[in-house]
Amino acid sequence: MVTSDNNQSTAVMFILLGFSEYPQLKVPLFLLFFTIYSVAVLGNVGMIVIIKISPKLQTPMYFFLKHLSFVDLCYSTIVVPKLLENLVVEDRSISIRCCITQFSFGMTCVMTEMVMLAVMAYDRFVAICYPLLYTVYVSPKWCVLLVTVAYSWGIINSIVLIYSLLILSYCETKIIDNFGCEYSVFLSATCSDKHFSEIILYIIANFNVLSTVIIILTSYIFIFVTIFKMHSSSGRYKALSTCASHLTAVTIFYGPMFFLYCIPNFKNSWLMIRVSTVFYTVVIPMLNPLIYSLRNKDVKETFRRLMHIKLFSD
């Protein structure tokens, strides 16, 4: 009999299978994910430190990039350690409270990164289309406000989604064919009507994806129009190069997010869910600092200067 008793729900345990059906791949997968996580931590922490200590990088673009690195660092740290643990231990159980906690922090990071990418597109739009007014439209106070909005919006969305999960009942231990606490994990484990929760997820996911994508696309339409009107080929190249890293980051972020949350039938494939989840929880936090460091001249020059100073000091 389905019950809504909270004590019964909080006693429910989830068993995250992860990649346990491939026992021969446990060691290679552990080494792979540990390496990726180490690179992600070093890359994002390094990016934050370089931007913080370099006077040349004290601009709005790098201010936003610093917070993007912080969000990526938090997200990978929320998910990957549990993934690594499940690869080496036999007991893969997790309480529903811990699962909801992991989900809430992870969702906050996802929603915050969405808004942050849109904010960075706005920054590039103003810098290229209205360079003379850049210090007015992207002032330090305005930057702080935009970042605050990004974090606040992520927290608000996470709270709404958590509420939609807490009103559900979970009546027995559930085996989950995944390695993390995704929204679909809770929906598959509930023994109550999940229609309302599915609607909430669909509305929030599609609203956030569509609204941020519209902001990004609109910004880049104006950016490309402005670039094509430039008479100097060097000016066009410089303008395009400042957008290349951001466009790459947007592409690799929204791809798996779109398939995972905005196409209902896609969620029926647990294999696709795991592949997409691995990509945007493990791979993307590693790729972003690499993309921005390898394609950004200022960051590379700052890094080389710091290494030069360190070598000579030693």
Helices and strands as residue ranges (DSSP letters): H 6-10, E 13-16, G 23-25, H 26-53, G 55-57, H 60-88, E 93-95, H 96-129, G 131-133, H 134-137, H 140-166, E 174-176, H 183-189, H 195-228, H 233-261, G 264-268, H 270-278, I 279-283, H 284-294, H 297-313
